[in-house]
Amino acid sequence: MKKYTTITAGAFLAIYASSISANTLIILQNGMGNTVAPVQDGTVTSSAILINQFGNLNSSTPEQINNTNSSTIGHFQLGDMNTAVSLQNNASSSTAFITQADDNNSASTTQASTTDSEAFVTQNGWSGQVVFINQGSTTSSSIFINQTKNFNSATMGQFNGTGNTAVVYQEGHLIGNNFIEIQQGNGNSNSADATQIGNTQRGLVIQNGGSGNKSYSYQFGKQNYIDVTHTGDNNTSEIEQFWESNLAVHIQSGNNNLALAEQSGQNNVVDVFQSGDMNTSDITQAGGNSNEYILTQSGNSNTFLAIQDGNSNYIMVTQAGNSNLQMISQIGDGNVYVFP
């Protein structure tokens, strides 16, 4: 589990002060209805755009375009209905940082053709927060999003990249209703890490067309939902859900896939579909009732492991191919096992 803390305005400016060695633009605003749209054009190297806004209805759109190297875009907004947009084009070792506090904030960051770049978003508000981050043609780049309170939405895209990382932490307290979507397409060795704490959370991870991709999802609360889709080779999915009425779905297509799921609570459902060779599924549902586990494996050398501890648990397994292994242990009353 990874959690990132909201920084203050003073710390926000101090973080980047030591790294500013070229063109620097610092804007401080205190009031209502302010708008900032700075642009650094041409070859941008070791430059910084730092914006600090206090008040309502603020909008900031900094851009660093055409070969952004070792540069920084930083937004700090404290107030209601703020909007921050960052654009870094052909970026290398660059950083986009957005910190928003209060309600109805919106953050959007685009890093195109990036290498060793990072995008950070921290939001602390009650409702209506939306984050969209797009990293196109990325290599060894990272996305970090931290959202607290309720009704938050985080959408990330890393396409045509290798060795990228997406990390999201959402904490929704009593209400929750937070949403996470991570898409990593046409890339290799990418990693997606999603953590949701609260009620009525939904996490969606899609990794298409790559080898060695990994997905980690953690949900703590009631009525949570996780959907993971892998297309490619050597994919890994790990899901842990604690509390009641959780649903986890694994869909993997390719070779050497691994799906792990652990659910502790009541009325949990896990669906795993694997198509390919040497797939492994490990499911543990303990400390709850009315759990359901359905597994479909198609291919050779598949392994199925399941442990359910509780009452009224249900397992249905379908395996097609050779050299499949099954290990099932159900402890409790009213458990049902169906094969094939």
Phi and psi restraints in degrees (value plus and minus 20) as a CYANA .aco file:
   2 LYS   PHI    -144.1  -104.1
   2 LYS   PSI     111.2   151.2
   3 LYS   PHI    -154.0  -114.0
   3 LYS   PSI     117.3   157.3
   4 TYR   PHI    -139.6   -99.6
   4 TYR   PSI     120.0   160.0
   5 THR   PHI    -121.2   -81.2
   5 THR   PSI     120.2   160.2
   6 THR   PHI     -84.8   -44.8
   6 THR   PSI     114.0   154.0
   7 ILE   PHI    -119.6   -79.6
   7 ILE   PSI     140.9   180.9
   8 THR   PHI    -104.4   -64.4
   8 THR   PSI     150.5   190.5
   9 ALA   PHI     -84.0   -44.0
   9 ALA   PSI     -62.0   -22.0
  10 GLY   PHI     -84.2   -44.2
  10 GLY   PSI     -62.8   -22.8
  11 ALA   PHI     -87.3   -47.3
  11 ALA   PSI     -53.0   -13.0
  12 PHE   PHI     -78.9   -38.9
  12 PHE   PSI     -66.1   -26.1
  13 LEU   PHI     -94.7   -54.7
  13 LEU   PSI     -52.2   -12.2
  14 ALA   PHI     -92.5   -52.5
  14 ALA   PSI     -47.3    -7.3
  15 ILE   PHI     -79.7   -39.7
  15 ILE   PSI     -61.3   -21.3
  16 TYR   PHI    -120.3   -80.3
  16 TYR   PSI     -20.8    19.2
  17 ALA   PHI     -83.2   -43.2
  17 ALA   PSI     -58.2   -18.2
  18 SER   PHI     -94.7   -54.7
  18 SER   PSI     -37.3     2.7
  19 SER   PHI    -117.7   -77.7
  19 SER   PSI     -22.1    17.9
  20 ILE   PHI    -103.2   -63.2
  20 ILE   PSI      93.5   133.5
  21 SER   PHI    -149.5  -109.5
  21 SER   PSI     -24.0    16.0
  22 ALA   PHI    -151.1  -111.1
  22 ALA   PSI    -148.4  -108.4
  23 ASN   PHI     -92.5   -52.5
  23 ASN   PSI     113.1   153.1
  24 THR   PHI    -154.1  -114.1
  24 THR   PSI     112.2   152.2
  25 LEU   PHI    -148.4  -108.4
  25 LEU   PSI      95.3   135.3
  26 ILE   PHI    -139.1   -99.1
  26 ILE   PSI     104.6   144.6
  27 ILE   PHI    -145.1  -105.1
  27 ILE   PSI     106.8   146.8
  28 LEU   PHI    -138.2   -98.2
  28 LEU   PSI     106.4   146.4
  29 GLN   PHI    -150.8  -110.8
  29 GLN   PSI     117.7   157.7
  30 ASN   PHI    -155.4  -115.4
  30 ASN   PSI      81.6   121.6
  31 GLY   PHI     144.4   184.4
  31 GLY   PSI    -185.0  -145.0
  32 MET   PHI    -136.5   -96.5
  32 MET   PSI     128.8   168.8
  33 GLY   PHI      48.7    88.7
  33 GLY   PSI       8.5    48.5
  34 ASN   PHI    -106.3   -66.3
  34 ASN   PSI     127.3   167.3
  35 THR   PHI    -155.5  -115.5
  35 THR   PSI     112.0   152.0
  36 VAL   PHI    -148.8  -108.8
  36 VAL   PSI     112.5   152.5
  37 ALA   PHI    -161.3  -121.3
  37 ALA   PSI      45.1    85.1
  38 PRO   PHI     -98.3   -58.3
  38 PRO   PSI     127.0   167.0
  39 VAL   PHI    -155.2  -115.2
  39 VAL   PSI     109.9   149.9
  40 GLN   PHI    -129.2   -89.2
  40 GLN   PSI      93.2   133.2
  41 ASP   PHI    -127.9   -87.9
  41 ASP   PSI     143.1   183.1
  42 GLY   PHI      66.8   106.8
  42 GLY   PSI    -185.6  -145.6
  43 THR   PHI     -96.3   -56.3
  43 THR   PSI      88.1   128.1
  44 VAL   PHI    -120.7   -80.7
  44 VAL   PSI      95.8   135.8
  45 THR   PHI    -150.8  -110.8
  45 THR   PSI     108.7   148.7
  46 SER   PHI      31.9    71.9
  46 SER   PSI      22.4    62.4
  47 SER   PHI    -131.4   -91.4
  47 SER   PSI     145.4   185.4
  48 ALA   PHI    -164.9  -124.9
  48 ALA   PSI     119.8   159.8
  49 ILE   PHI    -141.3  -101.3
  49 ILE   PSI      94.1   134.1
  50 LEU   PHI    -140.2  -100.2
  50 LEU   PSI     102.8   142.8
  51 ILE   PHI    -145.4  -105.4
  51 ILE   PSI     107.8   147.8
  52 ASN   PHI    -143.8  -103.8
  52 ASN   PSI      94.6   134.6
  53 GLN   PHI    -142.2  -102.2
  53 GLN   PSI     112.1   152.1
  54 PHE   PHI    -140.3  -100.3
  54 PHE   PSI     107.7   147.7
  55 GLY   PHI     113.9   153.9
  55 GLY   PSI    -189.0  -149.0
  56 ASN   PHI    -127.3   -87.3
  56 ASN   PSI     138.4   178.4
  57 LEU   PHI      36.0    76.0
  57 LEU   PSI      19.1    59.1
  58 ASN   PHI    -108.5   -68.5
  58 ASN   PSI     128.6   168.6
  59 SER   PHI    -158.3  -118.3
  59 SER   PSI     112.9   152.9
  60 SER   PHI    -155.5  -115.5
  60 SER   PSI     110.2   150.2
  61 THR   PHI    -155.3  -115.3
  61 THR   PSI      54.8    94.8
  62 PRO   PHI    -101.2   -61.2
  62 PRO   PSI     124.5   164.5
  63 GLU   PHI    -156.9  -116.9
  63 GLU   PSI     116.9   156.9
  64 GLN   PHI    -145.1  -105.1
  64 GLN   PSI      88.0   128.0
  65 ILE   PHI    -141.5  -101.5
  65 ILE   PSI     140.1   180.1
  66 ASN   PHI      43.9    83.9
  66 ASN   PSI      64.2   104.2
  67 ASN   PHI      45.1    85.1
  67 ASN   PSI      54.1    94.1
  68 THR   PHI    -113.4   -73.4
  68 THR   PSI      92.4   132.4
  69 ASN   PHI    -143.4  -103.4
  69 ASN   PSI     108.2   148.2
  70 SER   PHI      30.9    70.9
  70 SER   PSI      22.2    62.2
  71 SER   PHI    -137.0   -97.0
  71 SER   PSI     147.4   187.4
  72 THR   PHI    -155.8  -115.8
  72 THR   PSI     115.0   155.0
  73 ILE   PHI    -138.2   -98.2
  73 ILE   PSI     105.4   145.4
  74 GLY   PHI    -152.5  -112.5
  74 GLY   PSI     107.9   147.9
  75 HIS   PHI    -136.4   -96.4
  75 HIS   PSI     116.2   156.2
  76 PHE   PHI    -150.9  -110.9
  76 PHE   PSI      96.3   136.3
  77 GLN   PHI    -146.4  -106.4
  77 GLN   PSI     110.1   150.1
  78 LEU   PHI    -147.3  -107.3
  78 LEU   PSI      88.8   128.8
  79 GLY   PHI     134.9   174.9
  79 GLY   PSI    -190.7  -150.7
  80 ASP   PHI    -119.2   -79.2
  80 ASP   PSI     131.1   171.1
  81 MET   PHI      33.8    73.8
  81 MET   PSI      26.1    66.1
  82 ASN   PHI    -111.5   -71.5
  82 ASN   PSI     131.8   171.8
  83 THR   PHI    -154.1  -114.1
  83 THR   PSI     109.4   149.4
  84 ALA   PHI    -149.4  -109.4
  84 ALA   PSI     111.2   151.2
  85 VAL   PHI    -149.2  -109.2
  85 VAL   PSI     112.2   152.2
  86 SER   PHI    -145.5  -105.5
  86 SER   PSI     119.0   159.0
  87 LEU   PHI    -155.8  -115.8
  87 LEU   PSI     101.8   141.8
  88 GLN   PHI    -146.7  -106.7
  88 GLN   PSI     100.0   140.0
  89 ASN   PHI    -128.0   -88.0
  89 ASN   PSI     115.6   155.6
  90 ASN   PHI      31.2    71.2
  90 ASN   PSI      33.0    73.0
  91 ALA   PHI    -111.0   -71.0
  91 ALA   PSI     122.1   162.1
  92 SER   PHI    -156.5  -116.5
  92 SER   PSI     103.6   143.6
  93 SER   PHI      34.4    74.4
  93 SER   PSI      20.5    60.5
  94 SER   PHI    -130.5   -90.5
  94 SER   PSI     143.6   183.6
  95 THR   PHI    -155.4  -115.4
  95 THR   PSI     115.5   155.5
  96 ALA   PHI    -139.2   -99.2
  96 ALA   PSI     102.6   142.6
  97 PHE   PHI    -146.7  -106.7
  97 PHE   PSI     106.4   146.4
  98 ILE   PHI    -151.6  -111.6
  98 ILE   PSI     105.6   145.6
  99 THR   PHI    -144.6  -104.6
  99 THR   PSI     102.8   142.8
 100 GLN   PHI    -150.4  -110.4
 100 GLN   PSI     115.5   155.5
 101 ALA   PHI    -147.7  -107.7
 101 ALA   PSI     125.6   165.6
 102 ASP   PHI      79.7   119.7
 102 ASP   PSI    -173.2  -133.2
 103 ASP   PHI    -122.8   -82.8
 103 ASP   PSI     137.2   177.2
 104 ASN   PHI      36.6    76.6
 104 ASN   PSI      23.5    63.5
 105 ASN   PHI    -111.0   -71.0
 105 ASN   PSI     131.7   171.7
 106 SER   PHI    -155.3  -115.3
 106 SER   PSI     111.9   151.9
 107 ALA   PHI    -150.2  -110.2
 107 ALA   PSI     115.6   155.6
 108 SER   PHI    -158.7  -118.7
 108 SER   PSI     107.9   147.9
 109 THR   PHI    -151.4  -111.4
 109 THR   PSI     111.3   151.3
 110 THR   PHI    -145.7  -105.7
 110 THR   PSI     102.0   142.0
 111 GLN   PHI    -141.8  -101.8
 111 GLN   PSI      89.6   129.6
 112 ALA   PHI    -122.3   -82.3
 112 ALA   PSI     115.3   155.3
 113 SER   PHI      33.5    73.5
 113 SER   PSI      37.8    77.8
 114 THR   PHI    -121.9   -81.9
 114 THR   PSI     131.4   171.4
 115 THR   PHI    -158.5  -118.5
 115 THR   PSI     106.5   146.5
 116 ASP   PHI      34.0    74.0
 116 ASP   PSI      20.2    60.2
 117 SER   PHI    -130.4   -90.4
 117 SER   PSI     142.8   182.8
 118 GLU   PHI    -155.4  -115.4
 118 GLU   PSI     126.3   166.3
 119 ALA   PHI    -149.0  -109.0
 119 ALA   PSI     102.6   142.6
 120 PHE   PHI    -138.4   -98.4
 120 PHE   PSI     112.8   152.8
 121 VAL   PHI    -155.4  -115.4
 121 VAL   PSI     106.7   146.7
 122 THR   PHI    -145.4  -105.4
 122 THR   PSI     103.0   143.0
 123 GLN   PHI    -148.8  -108.8
 123 GLN   PSI     114.2   154.2
 124 ASN   PHI    -154.0  -114.0
 124 ASN   PSI      71.3   111.3
 125 GLY   PHI    -171.9  -131.9
 125 GLY   PSI     155.1   195.1
 126 TRP   PHI    -113.9   -73.9
 126 TRP   PSI     -49.3    -9.3
 127 SER   PHI    -181.6  -141.6
 127 SER   PSI     138.0   178.0
 128 GLY   PHI      54.3    94.3
 128 GLY   PSI      -2.1    37.9
 129 GLN   PHI    -105.2   -65.2
 129 GLN   PSI     113.8   153.8
 130 VAL   PHI    -153.6  -113.6
 130 VAL   PSI     112.8   152.8
 131 VAL   PHI    -145.9  -105.9
 131 VAL   PSI     110.4   150.4
 132 PHE   PHI    -151.1  -111.1
 132 PHE   PSI     101.0   141.0
 133 ILE   PHI    -146.9  -106.9
 133 ILE   PSI     108.3   148.3
 134 ASN   PHI    -144.9  -104.9
 134 ASN   PSI      98.7   138.7
 135 GLN   PHI    -137.5   -97.5
 135 GLN   PSI      90.1   130.1
 136 GLY   PHI    -123.6   -83.6
 136 GLY   PSI     119.2   159.2
 137 SER   PHI      31.7    71.7
 137 SER   PSI      35.4    75.4
 138 THR   PHI    -120.5   -80.5
 138 THR   PSI     131.1   171.1
 139 THR   PHI    -157.8  -117.8
 139 THR   PSI     102.8   142.8
 140 SER   PHI      33.3    73.3
 140 SER   PSI      21.7    61.7
 141 SER   PHI    -128.0   -88.0
 141 SER   PSI     141.0   181.0
 142 SER   PHI    -153.3  -113.3
 142 SER   PSI     127.9   167.9
 143 ILE   PHI    -145.6  -105.6
 143 ILE   PSI     107.3   147.3
 144 PHE   PHI    -147.4  -107.4
 144 PHE   PSI     102.5   142.5
 145 ILE   PHI    -149.2  -109.2
 145 ILE   PSI     110.8   150.8
 146 ASN   PHI    -147.0  -107.0
 146 ASN   PSI      96.6   136.6
 147 GLN   PHI    -146.4  -106.4
 147 GLN   PSI     110.2   150.2
 148 THR   PHI    -139.7   -99.7
 148 THR   PSI     146.0   186.0
 149 LYS   PHI      60.0   100.0
 149 LYS   PSI    -166.8  -126.8
 150 ASN   PHI    -144.6  -104.6
 150 ASN   PSI     143.9   183.9
 151 PHE   PHI      37.7    77.7
 151 PHE   PSI      22.9    62.9
 152 ASN   PHI    -118.0   -78.0
 152 ASN   PSI     133.0   173.0
 153 SER   PHI    -156.6  -116.6
 153 SER   PSI     110.7   150.7
 154 ALA   PHI    -150.5  -110.5
 154 ALA   PSI     102.5   142.5
 155 THR   PHI    -145.2  -105.2
 155 THR   PSI     104.1   144.1
 156 MET   PHI    -147.1  -107.1
 156 MET   PSI     122.8   162.8
 157 GLY   PHI    -154.9  -114.9
 157 GLY   PSI     104.3   144.3
 158 GLN   PHI    -145.9  -105.9
 158 GLN   PSI      90.3   130.3
 159 PHE   PHI    -141.1  -101.1
 159 PHE   PSI     125.4   165.4
 160 ASN   PHI      33.8    73.8
 160 ASN   PSI      26.4    66.4
 161 GLY   PHI    -152.2  -112.2
 161 GLY   PSI     150.9   190.9
 162 THR   PHI    -157.6  -117.6
 162 THR   PSI     114.4   154.4
 163 GLY   PHI      49.2    89.2
 163 GLY   PSI      13.5    53.5
 164 ASN   PHI    -116.1   -76.1
 164 ASN   PSI     138.4   178.4
 165 THR   PHI    -152.5  -112.5
 165 THR   PSI     114.0   154.0
 166 ALA   PHI    -147.1  -107.1
 166 ALA   PSI     102.0   142.0
 167 VAL   PHI    -146.3  -106.3
 167 VAL   PSI     106.1   146.1
 168 VAL   PHI    -151.2  -111.2
 168 VAL   PSI     114.5   154.5
 169 TYR   PHI    -147.2  -107.2
 169 TYR   PSI     102.6   142.6
 170 GLN   PHI    -146.8  -106.8
 170 GLN   PSI     111.2   151.2
 171 GLU   PHI    -146.3  -106.3
 171 GLU   PSI      95.0   135.0
 172 GLY   PHI    -128.8   -88.8
 172 GLY   PSI     -11.7    28.3
 173 HIS   PHI      33.6    73.6
 173 HIS   PSI    -154.3  -114.3
 174 LEU   PHI    -101.2   -61.2
 174 LEU   PSI     -54.2   -14.2
 175 ILE   PHI    -108.6   -68.6
 175 ILE   PSI     -76.4   -36.4
 176 GLY   PHI      59.4    99.4
 176 GLY   PSI    -134.3   -94.3
 177 ASN   PHI      38.4    78.4
 177 ASN   PSI      23.3    63.3
 178 ASN   PHI    -119.4   -79.4
 178 ASN   PSI     135.4   175.4
 179 PHE   PHI    -155.5  -115.5
 179 PHE   PSI     116.7   156.7
 180 ILE   PHI    -148.7  -108.7
 180 ILE   PSI     110.9   150.9
 181 GLU   PHI    -152.6  -112.6
 181 GLU   PSI     102.0   142.0
 182 ILE   PHI    -142.5  -102.5
 182 ILE   PSI     103.4   143.4
 183 GLN   PHI    -142.1  -102.1
 183 GLN   PSI     101.0   141.0
 184 GLN   PHI    -144.2  -104.2
 184 GLN   PSI      87.2   127.2
 185 GLY   PHI    -136.4   -96.4
 185 GLY   PSI     124.1   164.1
 186 ASN   PHI      32.7    72.7
 186 ASN   PSI      28.6    68.6
 187 GLY   PHI    -163.4  -123.4
 187 GLY   PSI     149.0   189.0
 188 ASN   PHI    -143.2  -103.2
 188 ASN   PSI     128.5   168.5
 189 SER   PHI      36.2    76.2
 189 SER   PSI      19.0    59.0
 190 ASN   PHI    -113.6   -73.6
 190 ASN   PSI     134.2   174.2
 191 SER   PHI    -152.0  -112.0
 191 SER   PSI     115.4   155.4
 192 ALA   PHI    -147.1  -107.1
 192 ALA   PSI     106.6   146.6
 193 ASP   PHI    -147.4  -107.4
 193 ASP   PSI      95.5   135.5
 194 ALA   PHI    -144.4  -104.4
 194 ALA   PSI     108.8   148.8
 195 THR   PHI    -147.1  -107.1
 195 THR   PSI     105.9   145.9
 196 GLN   PHI    -149.2  -109.2
 196 GLN   PSI     109.1   149.1
 197 ILE   PHI    -143.5  -103.5
 197 ILE   PSI     104.7   144.7
 198 GLY   PHI     117.2   157.2
 198 GLY   PSI    -181.0  -141.0
 199 ASN   PHI    -131.4   -91.4
 199 ASN   PSI     131.7   171.7
 200 THR   PHI      34.4    74.4
 200 THR   PSI      32.4    72.4
 201 GLN   PHI    -117.6   -77.6
 201 GLN   PSI     131.7   171.7
 202 ARG   PHI    -156.2  -116.2
 202 ARG   PSI     108.9   148.9
 203 GLY   PHI    -144.4  -104.4
 203 GLY   PSI     111.7   151.7
 204 LEU   PHI    -148.7  -108.7
 204 LEU   PSI     103.0   143.0
 205 VAL   PHI    -145.0  -105.0
 205 VAL   PSI     106.8   146.8
 206 ILE   PHI    -146.9  -106.9
 206 ILE   PSI     101.8   141.8
 207 GLN   PHI    -144.9  -104.9
 207 GLN   PSI      94.4   134.4
 208 ASN   PHI    -137.9   -97.9
 208 ASN   PSI     119.9   159.9
 209 GLY   PHI      41.4    81.4
 209 GLY   PSI      34.8    74.8
 210 GLY   PHI    -176.4  -136.4
 210 GLY   PSI     152.3   192.3
 211 SER   PHI    -139.2   -99.2
 211 SER   PSI     125.4   165.4
 212 GLY   PHI      49.1    89.1
 212 GLY   PSI       5.4    45.4
 213 ASN   PHI    -102.7   -62.7
 213 ASN   PSI     131.2   171.2
 214 LYS   PHI    -151.4  -111.4
 214 LYS   PSI     126.2   166.2
 215 SER   PHI    -157.4  -117.4
 215 SER   PSI     108.5   148.5
 216 TYR   PHI    -145.5  -105.5
 216 TYR   PSI     106.3   146.3
 217 SER   PHI    -151.8  -111.8
 217 SER   PSI     113.8   153.8
 218 TYR   PHI    -154.1  -114.1
 218 TYR   PSI     107.4   147.4
 219 GLN   PHI    -151.5  -111.5
 219 GLN   PSI     111.3   151.3
 220 PHE   PHI    -146.9  -106.9
 220 PHE   PSI      89.8   129.8
 221 GLY   PHI     132.1   172.1
 221 GLY   PSI    -185.5  -145.5
 222 LYS   PHI    -126.3   -86.3
 222 LYS   PSI     128.3   168.3
 223 GLN   PHI      35.7    75.7
 223 GLN   PSI      26.1    66.1
 224 ASN   PHI    -114.6   -74.6
 224 ASN   PSI     137.4   177.4
 225 TYR   PHI    -160.3  -120.3
 225 TYR   PSI     114.0   154.0
 226 ILE   PHI    -151.3  -111.3
 226 ILE   PSI     115.5   155.5
 227 ASP   PHI    -154.0  -114.0
 227 ASP   PSI      99.6   139.6
 228 VAL   PHI    -142.2  -102.2
 228 VAL   PSI     109.5   149.5
 229 THR   PHI    -145.5  -105.5
 229 THR   PSI     104.5   144.5
 230 HIS   PHI    -138.2   -98.2
 230 HIS   PSI     116.6   156.6
 231 THR   PHI    -153.3  -113.3
 231 THR   PSI      90.8   130.8
 232 GLY   PHI     125.5   165.5
 232 GLY   PSI    -184.1  -144.1
 233 ASP   PHI    -127.0   -87.0
 233 ASP   PSI     133.5   173.5
 234 ASN   PHI      35.2    75.2
 234 ASN   PSI      20.3    60.3
 235 ASN   PHI    -106.6   -66.6
 235 ASN   PSI     129.7   169.7
 236 THR   PHI    -152.5  -112.5
 236 THR   PSI     112.7   152.7
 237 SER   PHI    -150.9  -110.9
 237 SER   PSI     109.0   149.0
 238 GLU   PHI    -148.6  -108.6
 238 GLU   PSI     104.3   144.3
 239 ILE   PHI    -149.2  -109.2
 239 ILE   PSI     111.6   151.6
 240 GLU   PHI    -149.3  -109.3
 240 GLU   PSI     103.6   143.6
 241 GLN   PHI    -146.8  -106.8
 241 GLN   PSI     107.5   147.5
 242 PHE   PHI    -142.9  -102.9
 242 PHE   PSI     105.2   145.2
 243 TRP   PHI     108.6   148.6
 243 TRP   PSI    -166.1  -126.1
 244 GLU   PHI    -136.0   -96.0
 244 GLU   PSI     134.9   174.9
 245 SER   PHI      36.4    76.4
 245 SER   PSI      20.3    60.3
 246 ASN   PHI    -110.5   -70.5
 246 ASN   PSI     129.6   169.6
 247 LEU   PHI    -151.7  -111.7
 247 LEU   PSI     109.9   149.9
 248 ALA   PHI    -149.1  -109.1
 248 ALA   PSI     112.4   152.4
 249 VAL   PHI    -147.0  -107.0
 249 VAL   PSI     104.0   144.0
 250 HIS   PHI    -130.2   -90.2
 250 HIS   PSI     110.2   150.2
 251 ILE   PHI    -151.1  -111.1
 251 ILE   PSI      95.7   135.7
 252 GLN   PHI    -149.2  -109.2
 252 GLN   PSI     113.1   153.1
 253 SER   PHI    -149.9  -109.9
 253 SER   PSI      97.6   137.6
 254 GLY   PHI     126.1   166.1
 254 GLY   PSI    -180.9  -140.9
 255 ASN   PHI    -130.2   -90.2
 255 ASN   PSI     132.2   172.2
 256 ASN   PHI      36.0    76.0
 256 ASN   PSI      20.8    60.8
 257 ASN   PHI    -106.7   -66.7
 257 ASN   PSI     129.6   169.6
 258 LEU   PHI    -153.0  -113.0
 258 LEU   PSI     106.9   146.9
 259 ALA   PHI    -144.8  -104.8
 259 ALA   PSI     102.4   142.4
 260 LEU   PHI    -142.3  -102.3
 260 LEU   PSI     115.7   155.7
 261 ALA   PHI    -163.2  -123.2
 261 ALA   PSI     112.7   152.7
 262 GLU   PHI    -150.9  -110.9
 262 GLU   PSI     101.3   141.3
 263 GLN   PHI    -146.2  -106.2
 263 GLN   PSI     108.5   148.5
 264 SER   PHI    -142.4  -102.4
 264 SER   PSI      91.3   131.3
 265 GLY   PHI     134.7   174.7
 265 GLY   PSI    -179.8  -139.8
 266 GLN   PHI    -134.4   -94.4
 266 GLN   PSI     131.6   171.6
 267 ASN   PHI      36.4    76.4
 267 ASN   PSI      20.2    60.2
 268 ASN   PHI    -108.3   -68.3
 268 ASN   PSI     125.5   165.5
 269 VAL   PHI    -151.8  -111.8
 269 VAL   PSI     111.9   151.9
 270 VAL   PHI    -147.1  -107.1
 270 VAL   PSI     104.0   144.0
 271 ASP   PHI    -137.5   -97.5
 271 ASP   PSI     104.9   144.9
 272 VAL   PHI    -145.6  -105.6
 272 VAL   PSI     103.6   143.6
 273 PHE   PHI    -141.8  -101.8
 273 PHE   PSI      99.2   139.2
 274 GLN   PHI    -144.6  -104.6
 274 GLN   PSI     111.2   151.2
 275 SER   PHI    -149.2  -109.2
 275 SER   PSI      97.0   137.0
 276 GLY   PHI     125.4   165.4
 276 GLY   PSI    -185.3  -145.3
 277 ASP   PHI    -124.8   -84.8
 277 ASP   PSI     130.6   170.6
 278 MET   PHI      35.9    75.9
 278 MET   PSI      23.4    63.4
 279 ASN   PHI    -106.3   -66.3
 279 ASN   PSI     129.8   169.8
 280 THR   PHI    -154.6  -114.6
 280 THR   PSI     111.6   151.6
 281 SER   PHI    -145.9  -105.9
 281 SER   PSI     107.2   147.2
 282 ASP   PHI    -144.5  -104.5
 282 ASP   PSI      96.5   136.5
 283 ILE   PHI    -143.2  -103.2
 283 ILE   PSI     114.8   154.8
 284 THR   PHI    -154.0  -114.0
 284 THR   PSI      95.4   135.4
 285 GLN   PHI    -140.4  -100.4
 285 GLN   PSI      90.5   130.5
 286 ALA   PHI    -155.8  -115.8
 286 ALA   PSI     128.6   168.6
 287 GLY   PHI      56.0    96.0
 287 GLY   PSI       9.1    49.1
 288 GLY   PHI    -177.2  -137.2
 288 GLY   PSI     151.0   191.0
 289 ASN   PHI    -135.1   -95.1
 289 ASN   PSI     142.3   182.3
 290 SER   PHI      37.2    77.2
 290 SER   PSI      21.9    61.9
 291 ASN   PHI    -104.5   -64.5
 291 ASN   PSI     127.5   167.5
 292 GLU   PHI    -152.4  -112.4
 292 GLU   PSI     114.5   154.5
 293 TYR   PHI    -156.5  -116.5
 293 TYR   PSI     101.4   141.4
 294 ILE   PHI    -144.7  -104.7
 294 ILE   PSI     105.9   145.9
 295 LEU   PHI    -147.6  -107.6
 295 LEU   PSI     114.1   154.1
 296 THR   PHI    -149.0  -109.0
 296 THR   PSI      97.5   137.5
 297 GLN   PHI    -142.3  -102.3
 297 GLN   PSI     111.7   151.7
 298 SER   PHI    -147.7  -107.7
 298 SER   PSI      97.6   137.6
 299 GLY   PHI     122.9   162.9
 299 GLY   PSI    -186.4  -146.4
 300 ASN   PHI    -129.3   -89.3
 300 ASN   PSI     135.5   175.5
 301 SER   PHI      37.6    77.6
 301 SER   PSI      19.9    59.9
 302 ASN   PHI    -104.5   -64.5
 302 ASN   PSI     130.7   170.7
 303 THR   PHI    -147.2  -107.2
 303 THR   PSI     111.9   151.9
 304 PHE   PHI    -145.0  -105.0
 304 PHE   PSI     101.8   141.8
 305 LEU   PHI    -148.2  -108.2
 305 LEU   PSI     115.0   155.0
 306 ALA   PHI    -169.0  -129.0
 306 ALA   PSI     116.0   156.0
 307 ILE   PHI    -153.9  -113.9
 307 ILE   PSI     101.8   141.8
 308 GLN   PHI    -143.7  -103.7
 308 GLN   PSI     104.2   144.2
 309 ASP   PHI    -138.9   -98.9
 309 ASP   PSI      87.7   127.7
 310 GLY   PHI     135.3   175.3
 310 GLY   PSI    -185.6  -145.6
 311 ASN   PHI    -129.5   -89.5
 311 ASN   PSI     131.6   171.6
 312 SER   PHI      37.0    77.0
 312 SER   PSI      19.8    59.8
 313 ASN   PHI    -104.9   -64.9
 313 ASN   PSI     129.5   169.5
 314 TYR   PHI    -154.5  -114.5
 314 TYR   PSI     113.3   153.3
 315 ILE   PHI    -153.1  -113.1
 315 ILE   PSI     107.8   147.8
 316 MET   PHI    -147.0  -107.0
 316 MET   PSI     104.7   144.7
 317 VAL   PHI    -146.6  -106.6
 317 VAL   PSI     114.0   154.0
 318 THR   PHI    -149.2  -109.2
 318 THR   PSI      98.9   138.9
 319 GLN   PHI    -143.9  -103.9
 319 GLN   PSI     111.5   151.5
 320 ALA   PHI    -144.7  -104.7
 320 ALA   PSI     105.9   145.9
 321 GLY   PHI     111.9   151.9
 321 GLY   PSI    -186.0  -146.0
 322 ASN   PHI    -132.5   -92.5
 322 ASN   PSI     138.3   178.3
 323 SER   PHI      39.5    79.5
 323 SER   PSI      18.5    58.5
 324 ASN   PHI    -104.3   -64.3
 324 ASN   PSI     127.4   167.4
 325 LEU   PHI    -145.0  -105.0
 325 LEU   PSI     113.8   153.8
 326 GLN   PHI    -144.7  -104.7
 326 GLN   PSI     114.7   154.7
 327 MET   PHI    -157.0  -117.0
 327 MET   PSI      95.0   135.0
 328 ILE   PHI    -148.7  -108.7
 328 ILE   PSI     113.6   153.6
 329 SER   PHI    -158.4  -118.4
 329 SER   PSI      96.0   136.0
 330 GLN   PHI    -139.1   -99.1
 330 GLN   PSI     103.6   143.6
 331 ILE   PHI    -137.9   -97.9
 331 ILE   PSI      97.9   137.9
 332 GLY   PHI     119.6   159.6
 332 GLY   PSI    -190.7  -150.7
 333 ASP   PHI    -126.7   -86.7
 333 ASP   PSI     128.6   168.6
 334 GLY   PHI      52.6    92.6
 334 GLY   PSI       3.7    43.7
 335 ASN   PHI    -101.3   -61.3
 335 ASN   PSI     123.5   163.5
 336 VAL   PHI    -148.3  -108.3
 336 VAL   PSI     112.6   152.6
 337 TYR   PHI    -145.0  -105.0
 337 TYR   PSI     107.1   147.1
 338 VAL   PHI    -144.0  -104.0
 338 VAL   PSI     103.4   143.4
 339 PHE   PHI    -171.0  -131.0
 339 PHE   PSI     112.6   152.6
